[in-house]
Amino acid sequence: MNTHYLAPHETYELHELLTFKNLCLTKSTTMSGLAQDQELKSILQQDATKTRDQIQRIQEFMTNRGEQTQ
């Protein structure tokens, strides 16, 4: 079933998830700049990259309003 909208509670939950992911991105980016250990710095940079991708996917999903492309 294709829906062309998101229910209000779904929009709210996606907004909360997006807010959380933005906070995670800010923290990982900030901490990677402060980290002295190269392995930790690498982990934080990888996390920031993955989180940016996740944010982009959530934004695309919200922009498409839950439409499924088939």
Backbone torsions as a table, in degrees:
resi	resn	phi	psi	omega
1	MET	NA	124.6	176.2
2	ASN	-90.1	130.5	173.1
3	THR	-114.3	143.8	-178.6
4	HIS	-106.7	19.1	179.7
5	TYR	-154.0	164.7	172.6
6	LEU	-111.1	141.7	175.6
7	ALA	-66.3	154.3	-178.8
8	PRO	-54.3	-41.2	-179.5
9	HIS	-68.4	-30.3	177.1
10	GLU	-69.8	-41.1	177.0
11	THR	-62.0	-43.3	179.0
12	TYR	-61.8	-45.3	-179.5
13	GLU	-65.4	-39.7	176.8
14	LEU	-65.2	-38.4	177.5
15	HIS	-63.2	-42.7	177.1
16	GLU	-62.3	-43.0	179.1
17	LEU	-63.6	-42.7	178.8
18	LEU	-63.1	-40.7	177.1
19	THR	-62.2	-44.8	179.2
20	PHE	-62.9	-45.0	-179.7
21	LYS	-63.7	-37.5	176.7
22	ASN	-64.7	-38.6	176.4
23	LEU	-64.0	-43.8	178.1
24	CYS	-60.2	-43.4	179.8
25	LEU	-62.4	-44.5	179.0
26	THR	-60.3	-44.6	-178.6
27	LYS	-66.1	-46.6	-179.6
28	SER	-62.8	-42.2	-179.6
29	THR	-65.1	-44.8	-179.8
30	THR	-64.6	-47.4	-176.5
31	MET	-68.8	-32.4	178.9
32	SER	-65.4	-30.8	176.7
33	GLY	-72.0	-24.4	-178.5
34	LEU	-96.0	-17.6	-174.6
35	ALA	-66.7	137.0	176.8
36	GLN	-92.0	-36.0	-177.6
37	ASP	-75.7	126.1	-176.3
38	GLN	-64.5	-37.6	179.7
39	GLU	-66.1	-43.6	177.6
40	LEU	-63.6	-42.6	178.4
41	LYS	-59.7	-42.4	179.1
42	SER	-64.3	-43.3	178.5
43	ILE	-61.3	-44.6	-179.6
44	LEU	-65.7	-38.1	178.1
45	GLN	-67.5	-39.5	176.6
46	GLN	-63.8	-41.4	178.4
47	ASP	-62.3	-42.5	179.4
48	ALA	-62.6	-41.2	178.8
49	THR	-63.6	-46.8	179.3
50	LYS	-64.3	-39.4	-179.1
51	THR	-66.8	-38.5	176.1
52	ARG	-59.6	-43.6	178.1
53	ASP	-61.7	-42.2	-180.0
54	GLN	-65.2	-41.1	177.7
55	ILE	-61.1	-44.8	179.9
56	GLN	-61.2	-42.2	179.9
57	ARG	-65.4	-40.6	178.0
58	ILE	-64.3	-43.3	179.5
59	GLN	-63.6	-41.6	177.6
60	GLU	-62.8	-42.2	179.0
61	PHE	-61.9	-44.3	-179.7
62	MET	-66.8	-37.5	179.1
63	THR	-65.4	-39.3	179.1
64	ASN	-79.7	-2.0	176.3
65	ARG	55.5	36.2	175.0
66	GLY	81.9	6.5	178.6
67	GLU	-66.3	139.1	177.0
68	GLN	-99.6	127.8	176.3
69	THR	-96.0	124.2	-178.5
70	GLN	-127.8	NA	NA
